[in-house]
Amino acid sequence: MTQRKILITSALPYANGPIHLGHMLEYIQTDIWSRFQKGRGHQCYYVCADDAHGTPIMLKAQQLGITPEQMIAQTSQEHQADFAEFLIGFDNYHSTHSEENKQFASEIYTKLDQGGYIKRKTISQLYDPEKQMFLPDRFVKGDCPKCGALDQNGDSCDSCGATYSPVELKNPRSVVSGATPVLKDSEHYFFDLPAFEQMLKDWTRSGSLQDEMANKLQEWFTEGLQQWDISRDAPYFGFEIPGAPGKFFYVWLDAPIGYLASFKNYCDKTGVNFDQFWQKDSDAEVYHFIGKDIIYFHSLFWPAMLDGAGYRKPTSVYAHGFVTVNGAKMSKSRGTFIKARTYLQHLNPEYLRYYFASKLTSSITDLDLNLEDFAQKVNADLVGKVVNIASRCASFISKKFDGKLSAEVAEPALLAEFTAAGETIAESFERREFARAIREIMALADKANQYIDAKAPWVLAKNEATLAEAHVVCSMGINLFRVLMHYLKPVLPAMAKEVELFLNDELSWSTYQTALTNHSINVFKPLMQRVEMTKIEAMVEGSKENLQPTVAAPKAAETKVAPAAVSAESAIEPISETISIDDFAKLDLRVARIINAEHVEGADKLVKLQLDLGNEQRQVFAGIKSAYQPEQLIGRLTVMVANLAPRKMRFGLSEGMVMAAGPGGSDIFLLTPDDGATPGMRVK
């Protein structure tokens, strides 16, 4: 086998919050692939870093009364502790707030500027005169210019769904200080992405991306690539742009550069040749594992930046879907928005590693963490099948045969069947078809248990005449278990170490095909406990956050005493005034299928939906971006108000309204009819 040079990265976690199980999907997927490649004998490195810059981090540090540097250092410790306990085997973990990142960002920017790829334009933005800072859309609130609803965000109205520019808000105020913002001009720096359009078209269709990703990018090519604003004005926590005092690199400019910086930091410490991996003509392989919500940055901006600055482009960018829990979005109120640390307080991390692996494929499909299925699968597969093989055989070897395996292999053909599956399983791991690999491994585990059941060594061991046969049967069972654990080693690295101690043997691709004979093993110790639903319930309870609103203290002049707390029921919106059946009949509610969904450039809350009503199609702008990514919506059925008058919006014409429940923010729940409903059906 030819040794490959492989560099692997995961997307950088943002340094202003904890890791949750949605994040862990990506790091577990990447770690399994990295461990597999290392196990195959390749020169493989896995690096990552904290994404440590940006306005949110600056403002949160101010709220905490500490410096941004203190906050990101503390967050880095917390992130790395979580990753370590989930057995994520980074070769190096760094930060984008590092000297290496600063040097690479400056170098890449300078090369792009010298190549004519940096443009300068003057733009107008709202400015906070008190904090003396420019305000992005989400840092401005005010009254909707269309319907007058109070306390709306800077780009769209939750009440009427209208979209607008922040400068159109009535009574605007800064979310940062509460001051009234003013309009102010500023020169910004733009990366000329359209200059790389042909290169990007070729690269995205070269096999470097999954088909779903390449198809999605084709839509952006059709709409036309836009120049990308890469600068932010002071105050801003980040790196200052060379030769531009008071101008800073936008966080998404230096975030992916963190891949180079973390690897360079590792190379400087270990002597690995950095240029062999990143120079233009490199024969090494570079892979980025990311979530599907950041495809745009990693598949357009990032390869264009690298190409323009004289570096090689990634070999492949692999995107995965989102994590849902019990079939729904992760929810704080339901206790299914589970932080990594909360999980670790209750459950073995290898339970989750195995469950995710058993469902992960090479597609961008969302993965559902069904907590009941989670318990059943771990208990049935790992405890009931794999570990059961060793526990059934090991005691006989220890008690009856002095802990030594037999000198012969009872069933050479069966062992050959197990080892012959190795290359098929390896191919599944290589192609990131982890679920397929797990299915093949568990099918073999079933055969091993069937063999032991048929031979019944516990019966054979009772009779002196058949004691030797019991020895070879149990030894055979241990050898089959050894092969299975070799295949599972990238998924269950901690359990694999315990198995290696038990077997007095390393689980290796170079030796797994040769059986252990006349070999001493150690006393078997339990390798994995069953998942208890009580622990899952405790984890869910520990994840619930009290979202009940608090009551403000009364003013001194008031005599009314506020209650100590508000009940959950009182937080529900009151029922509206009674209407007649005739009033309701005026609404024409129809089942519609979402045939396309995409982000709206310049809008923080809007998603543009293309709806199929059976005999026609409609375009609708929906304020659901905080709760759904466009990729999640395509293909699902929903309900829309079909006879609502079309409304001209800043981003286009909205021809109806989709129906959703919830108070807003991340708690928006799109209505979906039962299976069997078809586009165009009227809701009565």
Wavefront OBJ file of the C-alpha trace (Angstrom):
o trace
v 0.000 0.000 0.000
v 1.402 3.413 -1.011
v 1.673 5.790 1.937
v -0.400 8.929 1.415
v 0.202 12.386 2.904
v -3.117 13.575 4.344
v -4.118 16.742 6.202
v -7.599 16.802 7.723
v -9.490 19.677 9.365
v -12.851 20.282 11.002
v -14.623 23.649 10.936
v -13.376 25.923 13.701
v -15.779 26.236 16.664
v -16.640 29.826 17.547
v -15.025 30.960 20.779
v -18.050 32.597 22.396
v -19.962 29.525 23.555
v -19.833 25.846 24.548
v -19.735 22.789 22.299
v -23.066 20.955 21.881
v -23.998 17.621 20.318
v -24.794 19.274 16.985
v -21.148 20.341 16.847
v -19.923 16.926 18.011
v -21.316 15.187 14.932
v -18.676 16.857 12.788
v -15.726 16.252 15.120
v -16.686 12.609 15.664
v -17.071 12.073 11.901
v -13.702 13.678 11.203
v -11.945 11.878 14.044
v -13.167 8.454 12.899
v -11.906 9.166 9.386
v -8.575 10.451 10.718
v -8.064 7.431 12.988
v -8.918 5.118 10.109
v -6.325 6.760 7.826
v -3.654 6.611 10.526
v -4.507 2.974 11.207
v -3.930 2.209 7.527
v -0.384 3.515 7.903
v -0.701 6.862 6.122
v 1.090 10.060 7.128
v -2.015 11.776 8.421
v -2.539 14.900 10.545
v -5.751 16.282 12.032
v -5.713 19.943 13.091
v -8.259 22.447 14.317
v -8.481 25.745 16.218
v -10.885 28.104 17.925
v -12.417 30.801 15.701
v -11.637 33.685 18.018
v -12.427 36.993 16.285
v -15.452 39.177 15.600
v -17.907 41.675 17.085
v -19.922 39.103 19.133
v -16.788 38.032 21.004
v -15.769 41.641 21.621
v -19.200 42.552 23.012
v -19.575 39.407 25.121
v -16.191 40.020 26.720
v -17.303 43.562 27.554
v -20.461 42.200 29.186
v -18.379 39.784 31.256
v -15.986 42.539 32.275
v -12.921 40.775 30.887
v -10.705 41.195 27.849
v -11.457 39.256 24.653
v -8.103 37.515 25.094
v -9.139 36.279 28.545
v -12.493 35.088 27.263
v -11.144 33.154 24.281
v -8.414 31.565 26.423
v -11.032 30.321 28.884
v -13.299 29.096 26.083
v -10.394 27.288 24.441
v -9.730 25.357 27.639
v -13.402 24.366 27.858
v -13.563 23.340 24.201
v -10.405 21.258 24.409
v -11.588 19.525 27.588
v -14.841 18.529 25.884
v -13.047 17.316 22.766
v -10.546 15.287 24.802
v -13.291 13.471 26.718
v -15.072 12.678 23.450
v -11.742 11.150 22.318
v -11.246 13.606 19.454
v -7.612 13.009 18.546
v -6.375 16.344 17.227
v -2.698 16.418 16.367
v -2.830 20.146 17.050
v -5.434 22.543 18.415
v -4.715 26.231 18.025
v -6.469 29.614 17.808
v -7.094 32.115 15.025
v -5.889 34.757 17.499
v -2.298 33.632 16.986
v 0.869 34.991 15.477
v 0.776 32.348 12.740
v -2.750 33.359 11.756
v -1.821 37.031 11.714
v 1.143 36.373 9.433
v -0.812 34.190 7.004
v -3.760 36.617 6.888
v -1.446 39.530 6.116
v 0.482 37.525 3.522
v -2.607 36.232 1.716
v -4.253 39.667 1.740
v -1.081 41.330 0.410
v -0.742 38.796 -2.425
v -4.418 39.238 -3.340
v -4.011 43.012 -3.288
v -0.888 42.863 -5.447
v -2.758 40.607 -7.863
v -5.497 43.214 -8.260
v -8.125 41.171 -6.391
v -8.828 43.694 -3.610
v -11.231 46.547 -4.450
v -12.082 49.587 -2.353
v -15.558 51.141 -2.097
v -17.253 53.691 0.121
v -20.464 52.433 1.731
v -22.970 53.978 4.172
v -23.803 52.260 7.455
v -25.563 53.047 10.708
v -23.131 54.185 13.372
v -23.445 54.159 17.175
v -22.212 57.614 18.302
v -21.975 56.508 21.929
v -19.972 53.326 21.382
v -18.341 54.858 18.293
v -18.809 51.754 16.180
v -20.576 50.768 12.985
v -23.594 48.530 13.514
v -24.333 45.392 11.474
v -28.056 44.778 10.801
v -28.522 42.536 13.835
v -27.172 45.203 16.178
v -29.938 47.683 15.251
v -33.582 47.588 16.400
v -36.531 49.894 15.933
v -40.113 50.197 14.745
v -41.117 48.501 11.505
v -41.422 51.096 8.694
v -44.287 49.087 7.149
v -46.636 48.142 10.001
v -45.201 50.093 12.928
v -44.516 47.004 15.099
v -42.143 47.864 17.930
v -38.703 46.418 18.672
v -37.972 44.835 15.292
v -34.583 43.826 13.912
v -32.662 45.906 11.437
v -33.522 43.936 8.314
v -37.012 42.447 8.713
v -40.197 42.538 10.770
v -41.373 39.516 12.761
v -44.899 40.925 12.840
v -45.693 41.588 9.170
v -42.756 39.862 7.472
v -41.593 42.994 5.653
v -37.913 43.384 4.785
v -36.047 46.660 4.642
v -32.726 48.377 5.118
v -31.686 49.327 8.690
v -31.794 52.986 7.649
v -35.553 52.652 7.018
v -36.366 51.741 10.644
v -38.445 54.193 12.645
v -36.970 55.191 15.995
v -33.817 53.088 15.450
v -31.635 52.280 18.411
v -28.325 50.529 18.903
v -28.617 47.137 20.559
v -25.145 47.727 21.977
v -25.732 51.031 23.806
v -29.345 52.047 23.234
v -28.205 55.228 21.493
v -29.852 56.534 18.323
v -27.564 55.577 15.418
v -26.538 57.988 12.686
v -25.634 57.325 9.049
v -21.927 57.453 8.322
v -19.759 56.666 5.286
v -16.761 54.352 5.437
v -14.336 52.897 2.942
v -14.470 49.093 2.819
v -12.258 46.497 1.186
v -13.749 43.871 -1.124
v -12.365 40.580 -2.449
v -13.059 40.289 -6.195
v -14.653 36.828 -6.134
v -16.118 37.112 -9.685
v -12.557 37.130 -11.057
v -12.276 33.466 -10.033
v -15.606 32.310 -11.460
v -14.275 30.024 -14.190
v -11.701 28.444 -11.891
v -14.398 27.834 -9.283
v -16.786 26.336 -11.833
v -14.083 23.900 -12.915
v -13.023 23.062 -9.368
v -16.526 22.531 -7.991
v -17.266 20.084 -10.832
v -13.940 18.241 -10.524
v -15.129 15.764 -7.881
v -13.874 17.899 -5.007
v -17.422 18.337 -3.668
v -20.430 16.116 -3.042
v -22.971 16.323 -5.853
v -25.482 18.105 -3.589
v -22.901 20.791 -2.837
v -21.860 21.208 -6.457
v -25.498 21.539 -7.530
v -26.174 24.158 -4.879
v -23.158 26.186 -5.930
v -24.410 26.126 -9.502
v -27.364 28.238 -8.328
v -24.967 30.872 -7.021
v -23.063 30.856 -10.307
v -26.375 31.352 -12.148
v -27.283 34.312 -9.932
v -23.785 35.755 -10.386
v -20.932 35.933 -7.876
v -20.583 39.160 -5.918
v -17.583 40.967 -4.525
v -17.099 40.087 -0.848
v -16.688 42.688 1.883
v -13.642 41.523 3.885
v -13.147 44.589 6.115
v -14.661 45.856 9.354
v -14.167 49.180 11.098
v -12.729 49.708 14.557
v -13.584 48.874 17.266
v -13.316 45.233 16.249
v -11.572 42.243 17.803
v -9.357 40.879 15.075
v -6.268 41.639 13.001
v -5.709 45.066 11.484
v -5.407 45.113 7.683
v -1.834 45.969 6.614
v -1.542 49.586 5.556
v -5.109 50.414 6.627
v -5.216 51.826 10.170
v -8.582 51.273 11.863
v -9.609 48.590 9.355
v -9.769 44.954 10.418
v -10.119 41.646 8.618
v -13.693 40.335 8.720
v -13.785 37.158 10.821
v -14.607 34.957 7.810
v -11.433 36.142 6.091
v -9.071 34.880 8.775
v -11.144 31.939 10.091
v -10.277 29.381 7.354
v -6.717 30.680 7.370
v -6.703 29.082 10.817
v -6.285 25.726 9.060
v -2.926 26.864 7.677
v -1.945 28.511 10.952
v -2.723 25.502 13.139
v -0.827 23.178 10.817
v 2.142 25.581 10.639
v 2.194 25.720 14.441
v 2.302 21.914 14.468
v 5.000 21.766 11.786
v 7.215 24.211 13.674
v 6.969 22.025 16.784
v 7.519 18.681 15.055
v 9.617 19.315 11.957
v 6.902 18.256 9.482
v 7.328 20.012 6.122
v 4.505 22.572 5.801
v 5.161 23.338 2.133
v 4.757 19.698 1.101
v 1.087 20.022 2.028
v 0.206 23.576 0.954
v 2.418 24.546 -1.986
v 0.743 24.898 -5.388
v 2.076 21.617 -6.825
v 1.657 19.570 -3.628
v 0.922 15.854 -4.019
v -0.529 15.721 -0.501
v -4.280 15.508 0.172
v -6.145 18.219 2.120
v -9.691 17.570 3.349
v -12.099 19.929 5.121
v -15.063 18.504 7.059
v -17.802 21.126 7.533
v -21.504 21.627 8.186
v -23.727 22.315 5.195
v -24.479 25.845 6.471
v -20.963 27.086 5.625
v -20.606 25.577 2.145
v -20.485 29.023 0.527
v -17.393 30.130 2.445
v -15.456 26.882 2.067
v -16.308 26.122 -1.552
v -16.130 29.594 -3.103
v -14.303 32.189 -0.989
v -11.694 29.876 0.503
v -10.448 28.116 -2.675
v -10.483 31.459 -4.504
v -8.383 33.089 -1.758
v -5.916 30.198 -1.809
v -5.657 30.209 -5.587
v -5.166 33.969 -5.769
v -2.457 33.865 -3.100
v -0.484 31.038 -4.722
v -1.510 28.126 -2.489
v -3.053 24.807 -3.478
v -6.807 24.275 -3.202
v -8.364 21.588 -0.955
v -8.575 18.076 -2.360
v -12.170 17.846 -1.139
v -14.643 19.648 1.094
v -17.028 17.235 2.806
v -20.288 18.634 4.190
v -22.642 16.917 6.603
v -26.213 17.628 7.665
v -27.557 18.922 10.955
v -28.453 16.997 14.084
v -32.082 16.751 15.137
v -33.149 15.144 18.406
v -36.215 12.905 18.529
v -37.166 14.092 15.050
v -37.160 17.816 15.828
v -34.733 20.702 16.054
v -32.627 20.821 19.183
v -34.656 22.698 21.800
v -33.547 24.260 25.060
v -37.020 24.173 26.559
v -37.437 20.451 25.774
v -33.957 19.610 27.015
v -32.781 18.373 23.623
v -30.299 21.208 23.075
v -27.620 19.124 24.763
v -24.196 20.546 25.516
v -21.212 18.232 25.254
v -20.397 18.807 28.916
v -23.939 17.925 30.018
v -23.788 14.699 28.019
v -20.427 13.781 29.563
v -21.840 14.214 33.057
v -24.269 11.360 32.411
v -23.160 9.082 29.563
v -20.145 7.332 28.036
v -18.868 9.366 25.042
v -18.331 6.194 23.020
v -22.084 5.564 23.046
v -22.513 8.712 20.947
v -19.481 7.984 18.762
v -20.974 4.614 17.875
v -24.502 5.901 17.331
v -23.378 8.722 15.050
v -21.144 6.305 13.127
v -24.047 3.885 12.693
v -26.047 6.624 10.922
v -23.403 8.676 9.092
v -23.167 8.483 5.309
v -21.324 10.514 2.688
v -24.450 12.589 1.958
v -25.594 15.907 3.450
v -28.706 14.354 4.976
v -29.626 15.481 8.496
v -29.029 12.935 11.251
v -31.642 12.308 13.933
v -30.522 11.442 17.446
v -33.547 9.491 18.628
v -32.782 8.967 22.300
v -34.777 5.739 22.659
v -33.231 4.289 19.497
v -29.843 5.494 20.756
v -30.163 3.383 23.923
v -31.538 0.355 22.098
v -28.859 0.390 19.387
v -25.931 0.717 21.786
v -27.325 -1.963 24.095
v -28.175 -4.360 21.273
v -25.076 -3.885 19.111
v -22.172 -3.138 21.411
v -23.267 -4.819 24.644
v -25.554 -7.541 23.306
v -23.491 -8.526 20.279
v -19.832 -7.452 20.286
v -18.902 -7.433 23.975
v -21.093 -10.491 24.514
v -18.781 -12.575 22.312
v -15.775 -11.925 24.541
v -17.642 -12.196 27.830
v -19.097 -15.613 26.845
v -15.715 -17.071 25.929
v -13.113 -15.380 28.122
v -14.122 -16.900 31.449
v -13.648 -20.446 30.122
v -10.195 -19.549 28.780
v -9.158 -18.072 32.134
v -10.661 -20.714 34.421
v -10.188 -23.901 32.430
v -7.114 -23.240 30.281
v -4.861 -20.938 32.328
v -5.675 -17.919 30.176
v -4.098 -19.384 27.020
v -5.791 -19.724 23.642
v -5.726 -23.042 21.777
v -2.981 -24.006 19.350
v -5.408 -24.499 16.488
v -8.136 -22.499 14.750
v -11.444 -24.313 15.009
v -13.079 -22.875 11.888
v -10.505 -21.490 9.416
v -13.183 -20.807 6.809
v -15.245 -18.725 9.241
v -12.209 -16.739 10.349
v -11.284 -16.198 6.689
v -14.783 -14.845 6.044
v -14.325 -12.319 8.866
v -10.899 -11.133 7.705
v -11.908 -11.085 4.019
v -14.529 -8.477 4.893
v -11.734 -6.117 5.919
v -11.175 -4.461 2.574
v -14.893 -3.936 1.966
v -15.239 -2.365 5.412
v -12.116 -0.278 4.804
v -13.590 0.987 1.534
v -16.754 2.047 3.373
v -14.691 3.969 5.933
v -12.631 5.549 3.147
v -15.780 6.763 1.368
v -17.226 8.061 4.685
v -20.008 5.486 4.480
v -19.694 4.735 8.180
v -23.255 3.404 8.481
v -22.516 0.781 5.821
v -19.326 -0.256 7.613
v -21.189 -0.625 10.914
v -23.906 -2.740 9.263
v -21.261 -5.105 7.862
v -19.483 -5.335 11.214
v -22.712 -6.101 13.070
v -23.668 -8.754 10.520
v -20.365 -10.469 11.314
v -21.042 -10.096 15.050
v -24.340 -11.924 14.540
v -22.481 -14.792 12.825
v -19.981 -14.992 15.682
v -22.760 -15.260 18.243
v -24.575 -17.840 16.132
v -21.380 -19.912 16.004
v -21.017 -19.788 19.797
v -24.705 -20.592 20.305
v -24.438 -23.607 18.008
v -21.292 -24.959 19.687
v -22.487 -24.231 23.262
v -19.045 -24.248 24.941
v -20.687 -24.033 28.362
v -22.033 -27.532 27.731
v -18.777 -28.823 26.254
v -16.794 -27.580 29.243
v -18.799 -29.731 31.640
v -17.528 -33.001 30.121
v -13.873 -33.985 30.277
v -14.181 -35.691 26.890
v -15.277 -32.474 25.176
v -13.215 -30.027 27.238
v -10.594 -29.669 24.482
v -13.336 -28.853 21.988
v -14.647 -26.161 24.337
v -11.114 -24.732 24.357
v -10.903 -24.341 20.559
v -14.477 -23.029 20.326
v -13.856 -20.330 22.938
v -10.494 -19.491 21.369
v -12.255 -19.158 18.035
v -14.780 -16.795 19.616
v -11.977 -14.621 21.016
v -10.331 -14.451 17.589
v -13.588 -13.421 15.921
v -14.075 -10.759 18.587
v -10.532 -9.515 17.934
v -11.256 -9.030 14.219
v -14.469 -7.115 14.972
v -12.735 -4.819 17.458
v -10.041 -4.127 14.916
v -12.716 -2.817 12.551
v -14.341 -0.789 15.339
v -11.098 0.757 16.608
v -11.542 4.127 14.797
v -15.054 4.411 16.262
v -14.338 3.135 19.788
v -10.704 4.037 20.534
v -11.003 3.825 24.342
v -12.719 0.451 24.266
v -10.145 -0.727 21.720
v -7.345 0.111 24.179
v -9.068 -1.958 26.856
v -9.405 -4.832 24.381
v -5.693 -4.605 23.529
v -4.863 -4.936 27.240
v -7.236 -7.882 27.538
v -5.788 -9.623 24.462
v -2.138 -8.700 25.043
v -2.131 -7.682 21.387
v -2.315 -4.561 19.221
v -5.323 -4.210 16.929
v -3.572 -3.481 13.636
v -4.333 -3.665 9.929
v -0.997 -5.444 9.462
v -1.789 -8.345 11.836
v -5.562 -8.760 12.091
v -5.691 -11.506 9.435
v -3.432 -13.795 11.484
v -5.149 -15.657 14.334
v -3.854 -15.664 17.891
v -2.823 -19.231 18.818
v -0.973 -20.481 21.925
v -1.397 -16.908 23.085
v -1.959 -15.759 26.670
v -4.752 -13.304 27.397
v -5.610 -11.418 30.560
v -8.648 -11.782 32.760
v -11.678 -10.289 31.041
v -13.142 -7.144 32.574
v -16.477 -5.602 31.536
v -15.849 -3.370 28.532
v -19.110 -1.441 28.303
v -22.184 -0.979 30.466
v -25.735 -0.874 29.158
v -27.282 2.524 28.496
v -29.840 3.269 31.195
v -32.834 5.377 30.189
v -32.730 6.987 33.636
v -29.372 8.508 32.729
v -30.717 9.769 29.414
v -33.681 11.293 31.223
v -31.328 12.944 33.714
v -29.276 14.363 30.831
v -32.395 15.794 29.169
v -33.559 17.286 32.455
v -30.115 18.775 33.000
v -30.264 20.340 29.525
v -33.539 22.172 30.076
v -33.244 25.887 30.473
v -35.791 28.004 32.292
v -37.216 30.085 29.474
v -40.066 31.575 31.495
v -40.015 35.372 31.363
v -39.188 37.219 34.545
v -41.309 40.073 35.841
v -39.676 43.465 36.198
v -39.647 44.945 39.693
v -42.365 47.616 40.167
v -41.419 51.265 40.301
v -41.300 52.914 43.702
v -44.544 54.835 43.091
v -46.414 51.630 42.298
v -48.203 49.708 45.032
v -48.986 46.605 42.996
v -46.805 43.680 44.033
v -45.369 41.572 41.199
v -45.600 37.807 41.543
v -42.411 35.912 42.236
v -42.593 34.065 38.939
v -44.748 33.760 35.875
v -46.297 30.416 35.065
v -45.593 28.779 31.725
v -49.260 29.107 30.840
v -49.238 32.867 31.346
v -46.376 33.173 28.842
v -48.652 31.836 26.073
v -50.136 34.502 23.818
v -53.793 35.231 24.656
v -56.477 33.972 22.266
v -57.496 36.618 19.725
v -60.990 38.071 19.456
v -63.740 35.707 18.285
v -64.419 35.630 14.544
v -67.252 34.073 12.546
v -66.988 31.061 10.306
v -67.406 33.457 7.400
v -64.306 35.338 8.496
v -62.324 32.122 8.604
v -63.655 31.059 5.202
v -61.993 34.102 3.659
v -58.597 32.458 4.280
v -57.533 30.070 1.516
v -55.035 27.764 3.210
v -53.286 25.345 0.869
v -50.796 22.503 1.151
v -47.597 23.479 -0.656
v -44.322 21.693 -1.334
v -41.080 23.632 -0.910
v -39.212 22.909 -4.139
v -36.379 25.354 -3.459
v -35.123 27.451 -0.571
v -32.209 29.837 -0.376
v -30.681 32.547 1.751
v -31.574 36.150 0.965
v -28.435 38.210 0.512
v -28.397 41.093 2.988
v -31.261 39.782 5.159
v -30.610 38.266 8.585
v -34.011 36.582 8.978
v -35.393 35.835 5.522
v -35.391 32.649 3.475
v -36.685 32.773 -0.120
v -39.021 29.841 -0.773
v -40.278 28.502 -4.093
v -43.584 26.747 -3.417
v -45.426 24.223 -5.582
v -49.228 24.516 -5.269
v -49.987 21.706 -7.694
v -51.119 23.855 -10.605
v -48.787 26.814 -10.089
v -45.671 27.951 -8.273
v -45.292 30.868 -5.864
v -42.377 32.800 -4.415
v -42.594 33.594 -0.691
v -40.154 35.348 1.637
v -40.383 33.843 5.135
v -38.724 35.130 8.307
v -37.564 31.696 9.452
v -33.807 31.866 8.887
v -33.088 31.810 12.627
v -34.740 28.400 12.902
v -34.097 26.659 9.570
v -31.296 26.388 7.057
v -32.565 26.408 3.447
v -31.205 22.920 2.800
v -33.461 21.538 5.538
v -36.603 22.796 3.837
v -36.329 21.556 0.277
v -38.842 18.783 -0.447
v -41.004 19.141 2.657
v -44.693 19.990 2.688
v -46.073 23.001 4.509
v -49.215 25.133 4.685
v -49.508 28.584 3.135
v -52.037 31.416 2.934
v -52.648 31.304 -0.814
v -55.003 34.272 -1.209
v -52.916 36.875 0.602
v -52.308 39.931 -1.565
v -48.771 39.908 -3.046
v -46.397 42.273 -1.268
v -43.505 44.090 -2.916
v -40.439 43.703 -0.708
v -36.919 44.996 -1.016
v -35.730 41.576 -2.164
v -38.599 40.789 -4.547
v -42.309 39.981 -4.646
v -43.733 37.763 -1.863
v -46.824 35.892 -3.087
v -48.286 34.515 0.121
v -47.311 33.460 3.619
v -46.259 30.112 5.097
v -47.724 29.059 8.440
v -45.568 28.520 11.531
v -45.912 28.400 15.304
v -43.671 29.601 18.104
v -42.536 32.821 19.753
v -39.734 33.507 17.262
v -35.951 33.329 17.273
v -34.803 29.709 17.126
v -38.240 28.584 18.354
v -40.125 28.727 15.046
v -41.932 25.575 13.945
v -43.112 25.336 10.346
v -46.481 23.599 10.016
v -46.354 20.310 8.130
v -49.392 18.205 7.072
v -49.510 14.441 7.585
v -48.260 12.036 4.944
v -50.726 11.677 2.097
v -51.415 15.374 1.661
v -50.459 16.708 -1.764
v -49.666 20.197 -3.093
v -52.785 22.233 -3.800
v -55.062 20.542 -1.254
v -57.162 23.060 0.669
v -56.894 23.141 4.467
v -60.390 23.393 5.951
l 1 2 3 4 5 6 7 8 9 10 11 12 13 14 15 16 17 18 19 20 21 22 23 24 25 26 27 28 29 30 31 32 33 34 35 36 37 38 39 40 41 42 43 44 45 46 47 48 49 50 51 52 53 54 55 56 57 58 59 60 61 62 63 64 65 66 67 68 69 70 71 72 73 74 75 76 77 78 79 80 81 82 83 84 85 86 87 88 89 90 91 92 93 94 95 96 97 98 99 100 101 102 103 104 105 106 107 108 109 110 111 112 113 114 115 116 117 118 119 120 121 122 123 124 125 126 127 128 129 130 131 132 133 134 135 136 137 138 139 140 141 142 143 144 145 146 147 148 149 150 151 152 153 154 155 156 157 158 159 160 161 162 163 164 165 166 167 168 169 170 171 172 173 174 175 176 177 178 179 180 181 182 183 184 185 186 187 188 189 190 191 192 193 194 195 196 197 198 199 200 201 202 203 204 205 206 207 208 209 210 211 212 213 214 215 216 217 218 219 220 221 222 223 224 225 226 227 228 229 230 231 232 233 234 235 236 237 238 239 240 241 242 243 244 245 246 247 248 249 250 251 252 253 254 255 256 257 258 259 260 261 262 263 264 265 266 267 268 269 270 271 272 273 274 275 276 277 278 279 280 281 282 283 284 285 286 287 288 289 290 291 292 293 294 295 296 297 298 299 300 301 302 303 304 305 306 307 308 309 310 311 312 313 314 315 316 317 318 319 320 321 322 323 324 325 326 327 328 329 330 331 332 333 334 335 336 337 338 339 340 341 342 343 344 345 346 347 348 349 350 351 352 353 354 355 356 357 358 359 360 361 362 363 364 365 366 367 368 369 370 371 372 373 374 375 376 377 378 379 380 381 382 383 384 385 386 387 388 389 390 391 392 393 394 395 396 397 398 399 400 401 402 403 404 405 406 407 408 409 410 411 412 413 414 415 416 417 418 419 420 421 422 423 424 425 426 427 428 429 430 431 432 433 434 435 436 437 438 439 440 441 442 443 444 445 446 447 448 449 450 451 452 453 454 455 456 457 458 459 460 461 462 463 464 465 466 467 468 469 470 471 472 473 474 475 476 477 478 479 480 481 482 483 484 485 486 487 488 489 490 491 492 493 494 495 496 497 498 499 500 501 502 503 504 505 506 507 508 509 510 511 512 513 514 515 516 517 518 519 520 521 522 523 524 525 526 527 528 529 530 531 532 533 534 535 536 537 538 539 540 541 542 543 544 545 546 547 548 549 550 551 552 553 554 555 556 557 558 559 560 561 562 563 564 565 566 567 568 569 570 571 572 573 574 575 576 577 578 579 580 581 582 583 584 585 586 587 588 589 590 591 592 593 594 595 596 597 598 599 600 601 602 603 604 605 606 607 608 609 610 611 612 613 614 615 616 617 618 619 620 621 622 623 624 625 626 627 628 629 630 631 632 633 634 635 636 637 638 639 640 641 642 643 644 645 646 647 648 649 650 651 652 653 654 655 656 657 658 659 660 661 662 663 664 665 666 667 668 669 670 671 672 673 674 675 676 677 678 679 680 681 682 683 684
